[in-house]
């Protein structure tokens, strides 16, 4: 079953609509909303992806999975990315990933 478990959408710095999905295929995928084209396919989990969230400005993504990890992915455009950090150590799957926003 290749179900999508989580989806987030926002606009990037250029005002363009972007979507991120995570699912049972263990992939985090980023999409151009207008063209519906997949711009990034990222394999950073060994089991299904539970949650994906864009950072403000859509420059990076947090993901979490049943493999007991959370990942911070920095998007670089044109299909390029860096997995900046993978957090390990939970005894069960990680269900939700969120960015904290500070109010000023």
CNS distance restraints for C-alpha pairs under 8 A (distance, minus, plus):
assign (resid   1 and name CA) (resid  24 and name CA) 6.68 0.50 0.50
assign (resid   2 and name CA) (resid  23 and name CA) 6.63 0.50 0.50
assign (resid   2 and name CA) (resid  24 and name CA) 5.00 0.50 0.50
assign (resid   2 and name CA) (resid  25 and name CA) 5.50 0.50 0.50
assign (resid   3 and name CA) (resid  23 and name CA) 5.57 0.50 0.50
assign (resid   3 and name CA) (resid  24 and name CA) 5.48 0.50 0.50
assign (resid   3 and name CA) (resid  25 and name CA) 7.66 0.50 0.50
assign (resid   4 and name CA) (resid  21 and name CA) 6.65 0.50 0.50
assign (resid   4 and name CA) (resid  22 and name CA) 5.73 0.50 0.50
assign (resid   4 and name CA) (resid  23 and name CA) 4.07 0.50 0.50
assign (resid   4 and name CA) (resid  24 and name CA) 6.48 0.50 0.50
assign (resid   5 and name CA) (resid  21 and name CA) 7.62 0.50 0.50
assign (resid   5 and name CA) (resid  22 and name CA) 5.88 0.50 0.50
assign (resid   5 and name CA) (resid  23 and name CA) 4.76 0.50 0.50
assign (resid   5 and name CA) (resid  24 and name CA) 7.12 0.50 0.50
assign (resid   5 and name CA) (resid  49 and name CA) 6.91 0.50 0.50
assign (resid   5 and name CA) (resid  50 and name CA) 5.73 0.50 0.50
assign (resid   5 and name CA) (resid  51 and name CA) 6.85 0.50 0.50
assign (resid   6 and name CA) (resid  21 and name CA) 5.65 0.50 0.50
assign (resid   6 and name CA) (resid  22 and name CA) 5.32 0.50 0.50
assign (resid   6 and name CA) (resid  23 and name CA) 6.67 0.50 0.50
assign (resid   6 and name CA) (resid  49 and name CA) 7.79 0.50 0.50
assign (resid   6 and name CA) (resid  50 and name CA) 6.34 0.50 0.50
assign (resid   6 and name CA) (resid  51 and name CA) 5.08 0.50 0.50
assign (resid   6 and name CA) (resid  52 and name CA) 5.92 0.50 0.50
assign (resid   7 and name CA) (resid  19 and name CA) 7.08 0.50 0.50
assign (resid   7 and name CA) (resid  20 and name CA) 5.65 0.50 0.50
assign (resid   7 and name CA) (resid  21 and name CA) 4.48 0.50 0.50
assign (resid   7 and name CA) (resid  22 and name CA) 6.64 0.50 0.50
assign (resid   7 and name CA) (resid  51 and name CA) 7.58 0.50 0.50
assign (resid   7 and name CA) (resid  52 and name CA) 6.37 0.50 0.50
assign (resid   7 and name CA) (resid  53 and name CA) 7.57 0.50 0.50
assign (resid   8 and name CA) (resid  19 and name CA) 5.75 0.50 0.50
assign (resid   8 and name CA) (resid  20 and name CA) 5.36 0.50 0.50
assign (resid   8 and name CA) (resid  21 and name CA) 6.68 0.50 0.50
assign (resid   8 and name CA) (resid  52 and name CA) 6.63 0.50 0.50
assign (resid   8 and name CA) (resid  53 and name CA) 5.70 0.50 0.50
assign (resid   8 and name CA) (resid  54 and name CA) 6.72 0.50 0.50
assign (resid   9 and name CA) (resid  17 and name CA) 7.22 0.50 0.50
assign (resid   9 and name CA) (resid  18 and name CA) 5.66 0.50 0.50
assign (resid   9 and name CA) (resid  19 and name CA) 4.30 0.50 0.50
assign (resid   9 and name CA) (resid  20 and name CA) 6.35 0.50 0.50
assign (resid   9 and name CA) (resid  54 and name CA) 7.40 0.50 0.50
assign (resid  10 and name CA) (resid  17 and name CA) 5.88 0.50 0.50
assign (resid  10 and name CA) (resid  18 and name CA) 5.62 0.50 0.50
assign (resid  10 and name CA) (resid  19 and name CA) 6.65 0.50 0.50
assign (resid  10 and name CA) (resid  54 and name CA) 7.42 0.50 0.50
assign (resid  10 and name CA) (resid  57 and name CA) 7.92 0.50 0.50
assign (resid  10 and name CA) (resid  58 and name CA) 6.98 0.50 0.50
assign (resid  11 and name CA) (resid  15 and name CA) 5.16 0.50 0.50
assign (resid  11 and name CA) (resid  16 and name CA) 5.13 0.50 0.50
assign (resid  11 and name CA) (resid  17 and name CA) 4.45 0.50 0.50
assign (resid  11 and name CA) (resid  18 and name CA) 5.73 0.50 0.50
assign (resid  11 and name CA) (resid  57 and name CA) 6.83 0.50 0.50
assign (resid  11 and name CA) (resid  58 and name CA) 6.81 0.50 0.50
assign (resid  12 and name CA) (resid  16 and name CA) 5.47 0.50 0.50
assign (resid  12 and name CA) (resid  17 and name CA) 6.57 0.50 0.50
assign (resid  12 and name CA) (resid  18 and name CA) 6.74 0.50 0.50
assign (resid  12 and name CA) (resid  57 and name CA) 4.92 0.50 0.50
assign (resid  12 and name CA) (resid  58 and name CA) 4.99 0.50 0.50
assign (resid  12 and name CA) (resid  59 and name CA) 7.40 0.50 0.50
assign (resid  13 and name CA) (resid  57 and name CA) 5.37 0.50 0.50
assign (resid  13 and name CA) (resid  58 and name CA) 7.29 0.50 0.50
assign (resid  16 and name CA) (resid  32 and name CA) 7.92 0.50 0.50
assign (resid  16 and name CA) (resid  33 and name CA) 7.74 0.50 0.50
assign (resid  17 and name CA) (resid  32 and name CA) 6.45 0.50 0.50
assign (resid  17 and name CA) (resid  33 and name CA) 5.06 0.50 0.50
assign (resid  17 and name CA) (resid  34 and name CA) 6.83 0.50 0.50
assign (resid  18 and name CA) (resid  30 and name CA) 7.12 0.50 0.50
assign (resid  18 and name CA) (resid  31 and name CA) 5.72 0.50 0.50
assign (resid  18 and name CA) (resid  32 and name CA) 5.01 0.50 0.50
assign (resid  18 and name CA) (resid  33 and name CA) 5.13 0.50 0.50
assign (resid  18 and name CA) (resid  58 and name CA) 7.68 0.50 0.50
assign (resid  19 and name CA) (resid  30 and name CA) 5.65 0.50 0.50
assign (resid  19 and name CA) (resid  31 and name CA) 4.99 0.50 0.50
assign (resid  19 and name CA) (resid  32 and name CA) 6.54 0.50 0.50
assign (resid  19 and name CA) (resid  33 and name CA) 6.25 0.50 0.50
assign (resid  20 and name CA) (resid  28 and name CA) 6.98 0.50 0.50
assign (resid  20 and name CA) (resid  29 and name CA) 5.56 0.50 0.50
assign (resid  20 and name CA) (resid  30 and name CA) 4.36 0.50 0.50
assign (resid  20 and name CA) (resid  31 and name CA) 6.16 0.50 0.50
assign (resid  20 and name CA) (resid  52 and name CA) 6.82 0.50 0.50
assign (resid  20 and name CA) (resid  53 and name CA) 7.33 0.50 0.50
assign (resid  20 and name CA) (resid  54 and name CA) 7.37 0.50 0.50
assign (resid  21 and name CA) (resid  28 and name CA) 5.76 0.50 0.50
assign (resid  21 and name CA) (resid  29 and name CA) 5.25 0.50 0.50
assign (resid  21 and name CA) (resid  30 and name CA) 6.52 0.50 0.50
assign (resid  21 and name CA) (resid  52 and name CA) 6.46 0.50 0.50
assign (resid  22 and name CA) (resid  26 and name CA) 7.13 0.50 0.50
assign (resid  22 and name CA) (resid  27 and name CA) 5.84 0.50 0.50
assign (resid  22 and name CA) (resid  28 and name CA) 4.66 0.50 0.50
assign (resid  22 and name CA) (resid  29 and name CA) 6.45 0.50 0.50
assign (resid  22 and name CA) (resid  48 and name CA) 7.85 0.50 0.50
assign (resid  22 and name CA) (resid  49 and name CA) 5.16 0.50 0.50
assign (resid  22 and name CA) (resid  50 and name CA) 6.74 0.50 0.50
assign (resid  22 and name CA) (resid  51 and name CA) 6.45 0.50 0.50
assign (resid  22 and name CA) (resid  52 and name CA) 6.10 0.50 0.50
assign (resid  22 and name CA) (resid  63 and name CA) 7.78 0.50 0.50
assign (resid  23 and name CA) (resid  27 and name CA) 6.37 0.50 0.50
assign (resid  23 and name CA) (resid  28 and name CA) 7.31 0.50 0.50
assign (resid  23 and name CA) (resid  48 and name CA) 5.70 0.50 0.50
assign (resid  23 and name CA) (resid  49 and name CA) 4.90 0.50 0.50
assign (resid  23 and name CA) (resid  50 and name CA) 6.69 0.50 0.50
assign (resid  24 and name CA) (resid  47 and name CA) 7.33 0.50 0.50
assign (resid  24 and name CA) (resid  48 and name CA) 4.30 0.50 0.50
assign (resid  24 and name CA) (resid  49 and name CA) 6.19 0.50 0.50
assign (resid  25 and name CA) (resid  47 and name CA) 7.79 0.50 0.50
assign (resid  25 and name CA) (resid  48 and name CA) 6.13 0.50 0.50
assign (resid  25 and name CA) (resid  49 and name CA) 7.75 0.50 0.50
assign (resid  26 and name CA) (resid  43 and name CA) 6.51 0.50 0.50
assign (resid  26 and name CA) (resid  44 and name CA) 7.54 0.50 0.50
assign (resid  26 and name CA) (resid  45 and name CA) 5.54 0.50 0.50
assign (resid  26 and name CA) (resid  46 and name CA) 6.14 0.50 0.50
assign (resid  26 and name CA) (resid  47 and name CA) 5.41 0.50 0.50
assign (resid  26 and name CA) (resid  48 and name CA) 4.50 0.50 0.50
assign (resid  26 and name CA) (resid  49 and name CA) 5.42 0.50 0.50
assign (resid  27 and name CA) (resid  41 and name CA) 6.46 0.50 0.50
assign (resid  27 and name CA) (resid  42 and name CA) 5.54 0.50 0.50
assign (resid  27 and name CA) (resid  43 and name CA) 5.00 0.50 0.50
assign (resid  27 and name CA) (resid  44 and name CA) 7.07 0.50 0.50
assign (resid  27 and name CA) (resid  45 and name CA) 7.05 0.50 0.50
assign (resid  27 and name CA) (resid  48 and name CA) 7.72 0.50 0.50
assign (resid  27 and name CA) (resid  49 and name CA) 6.87 0.50 0.50
assign (resid  28 and name CA) (resid  40 and name CA) 7.88 0.50 0.50
assign (resid  28 and name CA) (resid  41 and name CA) 6.02 0.50 0.50
assign (resid  28 and name CA) (resid  42 and name CA) 5.04 0.50 0.50
assign (resid  28 and name CA) (resid  43 and name CA) 6.55 0.50 0.50
assign (resid  28 and name CA) (resid  44 and name CA) 7.63 0.50 0.50
assign (resid  28 and name CA) (resid  49 and name CA) 7.35 0.50 0.50
assign (resid  28 and name CA) (resid  52 and name CA) 7.56 0.50 0.50
assign (resid  28 and name CA) (resid  63 and name CA) 7.54 0.50 0.50
assign (resid  29 and name CA) (resid  38 and name CA) 6.72 0.50 0.50
assign (resid  29 and name CA) (resid  39 and name CA) 7.49 0.50 0.50
assign (resid  29 and name CA) (resid  40 and name CA) 5.46 0.50 0.50
assign (resid  29 and name CA) (resid  41 and name CA) 4.67 0.50 0.50
assign (resid  29 and name CA) (resid  42 and name CA) 6.17 0.50 0.50
assign (resid  30 and name CA) (resid  38 and name CA) 5.78 0.50 0.50
assign (resid  30 and name CA) (resid  39 and name CA) 5.52 0.50 0.50
assign (resid  30 and name CA) (resid  40 and name CA) 5.01 0.50 0.50
assign (resid  30 and name CA) (resid  41 and name CA) 6.79 0.50 0.50
assign (resid  31 and name CA) (resid  36 and name CA) 6.14 0.50 0.50
assign (resid  31 and name CA) (resid  37 and name CA) 5.55 0.50 0.50
assign (resid  31 and name CA) (resid  38 and name CA) 4.36 0.50 0.50
assign (resid  31 and name CA) (resid  39 and name CA) 5.33 0.50 0.50
assign (resid  31 and name CA) (resid  40 and name CA) 7.13 0.50 0.50
assign (resid  32 and name CA) (resid  36 and name CA) 5.31 0.50 0.50
assign (resid  32 and name CA) (resid  37 and name CA) 5.42 0.50 0.50
assign (resid  32 and name CA) (resid  38 and name CA) 6.47 0.50 0.50
assign (resid  32 and name CA) (resid  39 and name CA) 6.61 0.50 0.50
assign (resid  33 and name CA) (resid  37 and name CA) 7.54 0.50 0.50
assign (resid  39 and name CA) (resid  77 and name CA) 7.95 0.50 0.50
assign (resid  39 and name CA) (resid  78 and name CA) 6.87 0.50 0.50
assign (resid  39 and name CA) (resid  79 and name CA) 5.35 0.50 0.50
assign (resid  40 and name CA) (resid  78 and name CA) 7.99 0.50 0.50
assign (resid  40 and name CA) (resid  79 and name CA) 4.82 0.50 0.50
assign (resid  40 and name CA) (resid  80 and name CA) 7.14 0.50 0.50
assign (resid  40 and name CA) (resid  81 and name CA) 7.90 0.50 0.50
assign (resid  41 and name CA) (resid  79 and name CA) 7.74 0.50 0.50
assign (resid  44 and name CA) (resid  71 and name CA) 7.09 0.50 0.50
assign (resid  44 and name CA) (resid  83 and name CA) 7.49 0.50 0.50
assign (resid  45 and name CA) (resid  49 and name CA) 6.83 0.50 0.50
assign (resid  45 and name CA) (resid  65 and name CA) 6.52 0.50 0.50
assign (resid  45 and name CA) (resid  67 and name CA) 6.55 0.50 0.50
assign (resid  45 and name CA) (resid  69 and name CA) 7.38 0.50 0.50
assign (resid  46 and name CA) (resid  67 and name CA) 5.89 0.50 0.50
assign (resid  47 and name CA) (resid  65 and name CA) 6.46 0.50 0.50
assign (resid  47 and name CA) (resid  66 and name CA) 5.45 0.50 0.50
assign (resid  47 and name CA) (resid  67 and name CA) 5.04 0.50 0.50
assign (resid  48 and name CA) (resid  65 and name CA) 5.71 0.50 0.50
assign (resid  48 and name CA) (resid  66 and name CA) 5.61 0.50 0.50
assign (resid  48 and name CA) (resid  67 and name CA) 7.30 0.50 0.50
assign (resid  49 and name CA) (resid  63 and name CA) 7.03 0.50 0.50
assign (resid  49 and name CA) (resid  64 and name CA) 5.87 0.50 0.50
assign (resid  49 and name CA) (resid  65 and name CA) 4.24 0.50 0.50
assign (resid  49 and name CA) (resid  66 and name CA) 6.46 0.50 0.50
assign (resid  50 and name CA) (resid  63 and name CA) 7.48 0.50 0.50
assign (resid  50 and name CA) (resid  64 and name CA) 5.60 0.50 0.50
assign (resid  50 and name CA) (resid  65 and name CA) 4.81 0.50 0.50
assign (resid  50 and name CA) (resid  66 and name CA) 6.63 0.50 0.50
assign (resid  50 and name CA) (resid  94 and name CA) 7.15 0.50 0.50
assign (resid  50 and name CA) (resid  95 and name CA) 5.39 0.50 0.50
assign (resid  50 and name CA) (resid  96 and name CA) 6.72 0.50 0.50
assign (resid  51 and name CA) (resid  62 and name CA) 7.97 0.50 0.50
assign (resid  51 and name CA) (resid  63 and name CA) 5.43 0.50 0.50
assign (resid  51 and name CA) (resid  64 and name CA) 5.23 0.50 0.50
assign (resid  51 and name CA) (resid  65 and name CA) 6.87 0.50 0.50
assign (resid  51 and name CA) (resid  95 and name CA) 6.29 0.50 0.50
assign (resid  51 and name CA) (resid  96 and name CA) 5.16 0.50 0.50
assign (resid  51 and name CA) (resid  97 and name CA) 5.77 0.50 0.50
assign (resid  52 and name CA) (resid  61 and name CA) 6.74 0.50 0.50
assign (resid  52 and name CA) (resid  62 and name CA) 5.63 0.50 0.50
assign (resid  52 and name CA) (resid  63 and name CA) 4.40 0.50 0.50
assign (resid  52 and name CA) (resid  64 and name CA) 6.73 0.50 0.50
assign (resid  52 and name CA) (resid  96 and name CA) 7.69 0.50 0.50
assign (resid  52 and name CA) (resid  97 and name CA) 6.27 0.50 0.50
assign (resid  52 and name CA) (resid  98 and name CA) 7.93 0.50 0.50
assign (resid  53 and name CA) (resid  61 and name CA) 5.51 0.50 0.50
assign (resid  53 and name CA) (resid  62 and name CA) 5.31 0.50 0.50
assign (resid  53 and name CA) (resid  63 and name CA) 6.59 0.50 0.50
assign (resid  53 and name CA) (resid  97 and name CA) 6.48 0.50 0.50
assign (resid  53 and name CA) (resid  98 and name CA) 6.08 0.50 0.50
assign (resid  53 and name CA) (resid  99 and name CA) 7.37 0.50 0.50
assign (resid  54 and name CA) (resid  58 and name CA) 5.36 0.50 0.50
assign (resid  54 and name CA) (resid  59 and name CA) 7.51 0.50 0.50
assign (resid  54 and name CA) (resid  60 and name CA) 5.98 0.50 0.50
assign (resid  54 and name CA) (resid  61 and name CA) 4.51 0.50 0.50
assign (resid  54 and name CA) (resid  62 and name CA) 6.54 0.50 0.50
assign (resid  54 and name CA) (resid  99 and name CA) 7.81 0.50 0.50
assign (resid  55 and name CA) (resid  59 and name CA) 6.33 0.50 0.50
assign (resid  55 and name CA) (resid  60 and name CA) 5.40 0.50 0.50
assign (resid  55 and name CA) (resid  61 and name CA) 5.80 0.50 0.50
assign (resid  55 and name CA) (resid  62 and name CA) 7.50 0.50 0.50
assign (resid  55 and name CA) (resid  99 and name CA) 6.24 0.50 0.50
assign (resid  58 and name CA) (resid  75 and name CA) 7.98 0.50 0.50
assign (resid  59 and name CA) (resid  74 and name CA) 6.22 0.50 0.50
assign (resid  59 and name CA) (resid  75 and name CA) 5.48 0.50 0.50
assign (resid  59 and name CA) (resid  76 and name CA) 7.53 0.50 0.50
assign (resid  60 and name CA) (resid  72 and name CA) 7.09 0.50 0.50
assign (resid  60 and name CA) (resid  73 and name CA) 5.41 0.50 0.50
assign (resid  60 and name CA) (resid  74 and name CA) 4.27 0.50 0.50
assign (resid  60 and name CA) (resid  75 and name CA) 5.24 0.50 0.50
assign (resid  61 and name CA) (resid  72 and name CA) 5.89 0.50 0.50
assign (resid  61 and name CA) (resid  73 and name CA) 5.11 0.50 0.50
assign (resid  61 and name CA) (resid  74 and name CA) 6.56 0.50 0.50
assign (resid  61 and name CA) (resid  75 and name CA) 7.59 0.50 0.50
assign (resid  62 and name CA) (resid  70 and name CA) 7.07 0.50 0.50
assign (resid  62 and name CA) (resid  71 and name CA) 5.64 0.50 0.50
assign (resid  62 and name CA) (resid  72 and name CA) 4.71 0.50 0.50
assign (resid  62 and name CA) (resid  73 and name CA) 6.30 0.50 0.50
assign (resid  62 and name CA) (resid  97 and name CA) 5.90 0.50 0.50
assign (resid  62 and name CA) (resid  98 and name CA) 6.86 0.50 0.50
assign (resid  62 and name CA) (resid  99 and name CA) 7.47 0.50 0.50
assign (resid  63 and name CA) (resid  70 and name CA) 5.52 0.50 0.50
assign (resid  63 and name CA) (resid  71 and name CA) 5.19 0.50 0.50
assign (resid  63 and name CA) (resid  72 and name CA) 6.68 0.50 0.50
assign (resid  63 and name CA) (resid  73 and name CA) 7.96 0.50 0.50
assign (resid  63 and name CA) (resid  96 and name CA) 7.83 0.50 0.50
assign (resid  63 and name CA) (resid  97 and name CA) 5.75 0.50 0.50
assign (resid  64 and name CA) (resid  68 and name CA) 7.63 0.50 0.50
assign (resid  64 and name CA) (resid  69 and name CA) 5.82 0.50 0.50
assign (resid  64 and name CA) (resid  70 and name CA) 4.18 0.50 0.50
assign (resid  64 and name CA) (resid  71 and name CA) 6.32 0.50 0.50
assign (resid  64 and name CA) (resid  93 and name CA) 7.97 0.50 0.50
assign (resid  64 and name CA) (resid  94 and name CA) 5.44 0.50 0.50
assign (resid  64 and name CA) (resid  95 and name CA) 6.32 0.50 0.50
assign (resid  64 and name CA) (resid  96 and name CA) 6.21 0.50 0.50
assign (resid  64 and name CA) (resid  97 and name CA) 5.77 0.50 0.50
assign (resid  65 and name CA) (resid  69 and name CA) 5.74 0.50 0.50
assign (resid  65 and name CA) (resid  70 and name CA) 6.49 0.50 0.50
assign (resid  65 and name CA) (resid  93 and name CA) 5.81 0.50 0.50
assign (resid  65 and name CA) (resid  94 and name CA) 5.28 0.50 0.50
assign (resid  65 and name CA) (resid  95 and name CA) 6.51 0.50 0.50
assign (resid  66 and name CA) (resid  92 and name CA) 7.15 0.50 0.50
assign (resid  66 and name CA) (resid  93 and name CA) 3.91 0.50 0.50
assign (resid  66 and name CA) (resid  94 and name CA) 5.98 0.50 0.50
assign (resid  66 and name CA) (resid  95 and name CA) 7.41 0.50 0.50
assign (resid  67 and name CA) (resid  92 and name CA) 7.69 0.50 0.50
assign (resid  67 and name CA) (resid  93 and name CA) 5.71 0.50 0.50
assign (resid  67 and name CA) (resid  94 and name CA) 7.67 0.50 0.50
assign (resid  68 and name CA) (resid  88 and name CA) 6.46 0.50 0.50
assign (resid  68 and name CA) (resid  89 and name CA) 6.92 0.50 0.50
assign (resid  68 and name CA) (resid  90 and name CA) 5.32 0.50 0.50
assign (resid  68 and name CA) (resid  91 and name CA) 6.59 0.50 0.50
assign (resid  68 and name CA) (resid  92 and name CA) 5.40 0.50 0.50
assign (resid  68 and name CA) (resid  93 and name CA) 4.18 0.50 0.50
assign (resid  68 and name CA) (resid  94 and name CA) 5.37 0.50 0.50
assign (resid  69 and name CA) (resid  86 and name CA) 6.56 0.50 0.50
assign (resid  69 and name CA) (resid  87 and name CA) 5.42 0.50 0.50
assign (resid  69 and name CA) (resid  88 and name CA) 4.89 0.50 0.50
assign (resid  69 and name CA) (resid  89 and name CA) 7.26 0.50 0.50
assign (resid  69 and name CA) (resid  90 and name CA) 7.03 0.50 0.50
assign (resid  69 and name CA) (resid  93 and name CA) 7.13 0.50 0.50
assign (resid  69 and name CA) (resid  94 and name CA) 6.29 0.50 0.50
assign (resid  70 and name CA) (resid  86 and name CA) 5.73 0.50 0.50
assign (resid  70 and name CA) (resid  87 and name CA) 5.12 0.50 0.50
assign (resid  70 and name CA) (resid  88 and name CA) 7.00 0.50 0.50
assign (resid  70 and name CA) (resid  94 and name CA) 6.88 0.50 0.50
assign (resid  70 and name CA) (resid  97 and name CA) 7.27 0.50 0.50
assign (resid  71 and name CA) (resid  83 and name CA) 6.99 0.50 0.50
assign (resid  71 and name CA) (resid  84 and name CA) 7.61 0.50 0.50
assign (resid  71 and name CA) (resid  85 and name CA) 5.64 0.50 0.50
assign (resid  71 and name CA) (resid  86 and name CA) 4.38 0.50 0.50
assign (resid  71 and name CA) (resid  87 and name CA) 6.18 0.50 0.50
assign (resid  72 and name CA) (resid  83 and name CA) 5.99 0.50 0.50
assign (resid  72 and name CA) (resid  84 and name CA) 5.53 0.50 0.50
assign (resid  72 and name CA) (resid  85 and name CA) 5.20 0.50 0.50
assign (resid  72 and name CA) (resid  86 and name CA) 6.51 0.50 0.50
assign (resid  73 and name CA) (resid  81 and name CA) 6.79 0.50 0.50
assign (resid  73 and name CA) (resid  82 and name CA) 5.77 0.50 0.50
assign (resid  73 and name CA) (resid  83 and name CA) 4.46 0.50 0.50
assign (resid  73 and name CA) (resid  84 and name CA) 5.64 0.50 0.50
assign (resid  73 and name CA) (resid  85 and name CA) 7.29 0.50 0.50
assign (resid  74 and name CA) (resid  81 and name CA) 5.55 0.50 0.50
assign (resid  74 and name CA) (resid  82 and name CA) 5.20 0.50 0.50
assign (resid  74 and name CA) (resid  83 and name CA) 6.29 0.50 0.50
assign (resid  74 and name CA) (resid  84 and name CA) 6.38 0.50 0.50
assign (resid  75 and name CA) (resid  80 and name CA) 6.49 0.50 0.50
assign (resid  75 and name CA) (resid  81 and name CA) 4.56 0.50 0.50
assign (resid  75 and name CA) (resid  82 and name CA) 6.74 0.50 0.50
assign (resid  76 and name CA) (resid  80 and name CA) 5.13 0.50 0.50
assign (resid  76 and name CA) (resid  81 and name CA) 5.06 0.50 0.50
assign (resid  76 and name CA) (resid  82 and name CA) 7.64 0.50 0.50
assign (resid  77 and name CA) (resid  81 and name CA) 7.27 0.50 0.50
assign (resid  90 and name CA) (resid  94 and name CA) 7.40 0.50 0.50
